[in-house]
Amino acid sequence: MRGNLNDNQAKIDNADKAVRAALERKRKIIMQSKQIAYDMLSELYGKDGQELVDAVTAEHTLIGKLTASGMTYEQISELADDSSANADNKSDDNSDDDVANGQTSFFDEKPNPYALKI
């Protein structure tokens, strides 16, 4: 019987080694996936490092607030598509939409903390 017990212990040890090796391969793949996602976000936002983290965090916070107020992800996506399309197409007429032009902003304009100081 001792021969079977020793054989079984060897099989368990081999299985443990195989599991550890598989978990290490899994960890490496996860790290590669994270790097790929980081690179994609960096390319999308045109930012890197802490500046990228800040941009993604701000967007995540905003999306959280919008969904908490009842908006769906589809509505948020449409809103984002609409705002980017209209950002470059400001009208030159004097409609009611342009009444606020020239007024003082209610928000403090803060300097870019990532700008180079020369």
Contact map, one row per residue, 1 for C-alpha under 8 A:
1111100000000000000000000000000000000000000000000000000000000000000000000000000000000000000000000000000000000000000000
1111110000000000000000000000000000000000000000000000000000000000000000000000000000000000000000000000000000000000000000
1111111000000000000000000000000000000000000000000000000000000000000000000000000000000000000000000000000000000000000000
1111111100000000000000000000000000000000000000000000000000000000000000000000000000000000000000000000000000000000000000
1111111110000000000000000000000000000000000000000000000000000000000000000000000000000000000000000000000000000000000000
0111111111000000000000000000000000000000000000000000000000000000000000000000000000000000000000000000000000000000000000
0011111111100000000000000000000000000000000000000000000000000000000000000000000000000000000000000000000000000000000000
0001111111110000000000000000000000000000000000000000000000000000000000000000000000000000000000000000000000000000000000
0000111111111000000000000000000000000000000000000000000000000000000000000000000000000000000000000000000000000000000000
0000011111111100000000000000000000000000000000000000000000000000000000000000000000000000000000000000000000000000000000
0000001111111110000000000000000000000000000000000000000000000000000000000000000000000000000000000000000000000000000000
0000000111111111000000000000000000000000000000000000000000000000000000000000000000000000000000000000000000000000000000
0000000011111111100000000000000000000000000000000000000000000000000000000000000000000000000000000000000000000000000000
0000000001111111110000000000000000000000000000000000000000000000000000000000000000000000000000000000000000000000000000
0000000000111111111000000000000000000000000000000000000000000000000000000000000000000000000000000000000000000000000000
0000000000011111111100000000000000000000000000000000000000000000000000000000000000000000000000000000000000000000000000
0000000000001111111110000000000000000000000000000000000000000000000000000000000000000000000000000000000000000000000000
0000000000000111111111000000000000000000000000000000000000000000000000000000000000000000000000000000000000000000000000
0000000000000011111111100000000000000000000000000000000000000000000000000000000000000000000000000000000000000000000000
0000000000000001111111110000000000000000000000000000000000000000000000000000000000000000000000000000000000000000000000
0000000000000000111111111000000000000000000000000000000000000000000000000000000000000000000000000000000000000000000000
0000000000000000011111111100000000000000000000000000000000000000000000000000000000000000000000000000000000000000000000
0000000000000000001111111110000000000000000000000000000000000000000000000000000000000000000000000000000000000000000000
0000000000000000000111111111000000000000000000000000000000000000000000000000000000000000000000000000000000000000000000
0000000000000000000011111111100000000000000000000000000000000000000000000000000000000000000000000000000000000000000000
0000000000000000000001111111110000000000000000000000000000000000000000000000000000000000000000000000000000000000000000
0000000000000000000000111111111000000000000000000000000000000000000000000000000000000000000000000000000000000000000000
0000000000000000000000011111111100000000000000000000000000000000000000000000000000000000000000000000000000000000000000
0000000000000000000000001111111110000000000000000000000000000000000000000000000000000000000000000000000000000000000000
0000000000000000000000000111111111000000000000000000000000000000000000000000000000000000000000000000000000000000000000
0000000000000000000000000011111111100000000000000000000000000000000000000000000000000000000000000000000000000000000000
0000000000000000000000000001111111110000000000000000000000000000000000000000000000000000000000000000000000000000000000
0000000000000000000000000000111111111000000000000000000000000000000000000000000000000000000000000000000000000000000000
0000000000000000000000000000011111111100000000000000000000000000000000000000000000000000000000000000000000000000000000
0000000000000000000000000000001111111110000000000000000000000000000000000000000000000000000000000000000000000000000000
0000000000000000000000000000000111111111000000000000000000000000000000000000000000000000000000000000000000000000000000
0000000000000000000000000000000011111111100000000000000000000000000000000000000000000000000000000000000000000000000000
0000000000000000000000000000000001111111110000000000000000000000000000000000000000000000000000000000000000000000000000
0000000000000000000000000000000000111111111000000000000000000000000000000000000000000000000000000000000000000000000000
0000000000000000000000000000000000011111111100000000000000000000000000000000000000000000000000000000000000000000000000
0000000000000000000000000000000000001111111110000001000000000000000000000000000000000000000000000000000000000000000000
0000000000000000000000000000000000000111111111110001000000000000000000000000000000000000000000000000000000000000000000
0000000000000000000000000000000000000011111111100000000000000000000000000000000000000000000000000000000000000000000000
0000000000000000000000000000000000000001111111000000000000000000000000000000000000000000000000000000000000000000000000
0000000000000000000000000000000000000000111111100001001000000000000000000000000000000000000000000000000000000000000000
0000000000000000000000000000000000000000011111110000000000000000000000000000000000000000000000000000000000000000000000
0000000000000000000000000000000000000000011011111011000000000000000000000000000000000000000000000000000000000000000000
0000000000000000000000000000000000000000010001111111100000000000000000000000000000000000000000000000000000000000000000
0000000000000000000000000000000000000000000000111111100000000000000000000000000000000000000000000000000000000000000000
0000000000000000000000000000000000000000000000011111110000000000000000000000000000000000000000000000000000000000000000
0000000000000000000000000000000000000000000000111111111000000000000000000000000000000000000000000000000000000000010000
0000000000000000000000000000000000000000110010111111111100000000000000000000000000000000000000000000000000000000000000
0000000000000000000000000000000000000000000000011111111110000000000000000000000000000000000000000000000000000000000000
0000000000000000000000000000000000000000000000000111111111000000000000000000000000000000000000000000000000000000000000
0000000000000000000000000000000000000000000010000011111111100000000000000000000000000000000000000000000000000000000000
0000000000000000000000000000000000000000000000000001111111110000000000000000000000000000000000000000000000000000000000
0000000000000000000000000000000000000000000000000000111111111000000000000000000000000000000000000000000000000000000000
0000000000000000000000000000000000000000000000000000011111111100000000000000000000000000000000000000000000000000000000
0000000000000000000000000000000000000000000000000000001111111110000000000000000000000000000000000000000000000000000000
0000000000000000000000000000000000000000000000000000000111111111000000000000000000000000000000000000000000000000000000
0000000000000000000000000000000000000000000000000000000011111111100000000000000000000000000000000000000000000000000000
0000000000000000000000000000000000000000000000000000000001111111110000000000000000000000000000000000000000000000000000
0000000000000000000000000000000000000000000000000000000000111111111000000001000000000000000000000000000000000000000000
0000000000000000000000000000000000000000000000000000000000011111111100000000000000000000000000000000000000000000000000
0000000000000000000000000000000000000000000000000000000000001111111110000000000000000000000000000000000000000000000000
0000000000000000000000000000000000000000000000000000000000000111111111100001000000000000000000000000000000000000000000
0000000000000000000000000000000000000000000000000000000000000011111111111000000000000000000000000000000000000000000000
0000000000000000000000000000000000000000000000000000000000000001111111100000000000000000000000000000000000000000000000
0000000000000000000000000000000000000000000000000000000000000000111111100000000000000000000000000000000000000000000000
0000000000000000000000000000000000000000000000000000000000000000011111110000000000000000000000000000000000000000000000
0000000000000000000000000000000000000000000000000000000000000000011111111011000000000000000000000000000000000000000000
0000000000000000000000000000000000000000000000000000000000000000001001111111000000000000000000000000000000000000000000
0000000000000000000000000000000000000000000000000000000000000000001000111111100000000000000000000000000000000000000000
0000000000000000000000000000000000000000000000000000000000000000000000011111110000000000000000000000000000000000000000
0000000000000000000000000000000000000000000000000000000000000000000000111111111000000000000000000000000000000000000000
0000000000000000000000000000000000000000000000000000000000000010010000111111111100000000000000000000000000000000000000
0000000000000000000000000000000000000000000000000000000000000000000000001111111110000000000000000000000000000000000000
0000000000000000000000000000000000000000000000000000000000000000000000000111111111000000000000000000000000000000000000
0000000000000000000000000000000000000000000000000000000000000000000000000011111111100000000000000000000000000000000000
0000000000000000000000000000000000000000000000000000000000000000000000000001111111110000000000000000000000000000000000
0000000000000000000000000000000000000000000000000000000000000000000000000000111111111000000000000000000000000000000000
0000000000000000000000000000000000000000000000000000000000000000000000000000011111111100000000000000000000000000000000
0000000000000000000000000000000000000000000000000000000000000000000000000000001111111110000000000000000000000000000000
0000000000000000000000000000000000000000000000000000000000000000000000000000000111111111000000000000000000000000000000
0000000000000000000000000000000000000000000000000000000000000000000000000000000011111111100000000000000000000000000000
0000000000000000000000000000000000000000000000000000000000000000000000000000000001111111110000000000000000000000000000
0000000000000000000000000000000000000000000000000000000000000000000000000000000000111111110000000000000000000000000000
0000000000000000000000000000000000000000000000000000000000000000000000000000000000011111110000000000000000000000000000
0000000000000000000000000000000000000000000000000000000000000000000000000000000000001111111000000000000000000000000000
0000000000000000000000000000000000000000000000000000000000000000000000000000000000000111111100000000000000000000000000
0000000000000000000000000000000000000000000000000000000000000000000000000000000000000000111110000000000000000000000000
0000000000000000000000000000000000000000000000000000000000000000000000000000000000000000011111000000000000000000000000
0000000000000000000000000000000000000000000000000000000000000000000000000000000000000000001111100100000000000000000000
0000000000000000000000000000000000000000000000000000000000000000000000000000000000000000000111111110000000000000000000
0000000000000000000000000000000000000000000000000000000000000000000000000000000000000000000011111110000000000000000000
0000000000000000000000000000000000000000000000000000000000000000000000000000000000000000000001111110000000000000000000
0000000000000000000000000000000000000000000000000000000000000000000000000000000000000000000001111111000000000000000000
0000000000000000000000000000000000000000000000000000000000000000000000000000000000000000000011111111100000000000000000
0000000000000000000000000000000000000000000000000000000000000000000000000000000000000000000001111111100000000000000000
0000000000000000000000000000000000000000000000000000000000000000000000000000000000000000000000001111111000000000000000
0000000000000000000000000000000000000000000000000000000000000000000000000000000000000000000000000111111000000000000000
0000000000000000000000000000000000000000000000000000000000000000000000000000000000000000000000000001111100000000000000
0000000000000000000000000000000000000000000000000000000000000000000000000000000000000000000000000001111110000000000000
0000000000000000000000000000000000000000000000000000000000000000000000000000000000000000000000000000011111000000000000
0000000000000000000000000000000000000000000000000000000000000000000000000000000000000000000000000000001111110000000000
0000000000000000000000000000000000000000000000000000000000000000000000000000000000000000000000000000000111110000000000
0000000000000000000000000000000000000000000000000000000000000000000000000000000000000000000000000000000011111000000000
0000000000000000000000000000000000000000000000000000000000000000000000000000000000000000000000000000000011111100000000
0000000000000000000000000000000000000000000000000000000000000000000000000000000000000000000000000000000000111110000000
0000000000000000000000000000000000000000000000000000000000000000000000000000000000000000000000000000000000011111000000
0000000000000000000000000000000000000000000000000000000000000000000000000000000000000000000000000000000000001111100000
0000000000000000000000000000000000000000000000000000000000000000000000000000000000000000000000000000000000000111111000
0000000000000000000000000000000000000000000000000000000000000000000000000000000000000000000000000000000000000011111000
0000000000000000000000000000000000000000000000000010000000000000000000000000000000000000000000000000000000000001111100
0000000000000000000000000000000000000000000000000000000000000000000000000000000000000000000000000000000000000001111110
0000000000000000000000000000000000000000000000000000000000000000000000000000000000000000000000000000000000000000011111
0000000000000000000000000000000000000000000000000000000000000000000000000000000000000000000000000000000000000000001111
0000000000000000000000000000000000000000000000000000000000000000000000000000000000000000000000000000000000000000000111
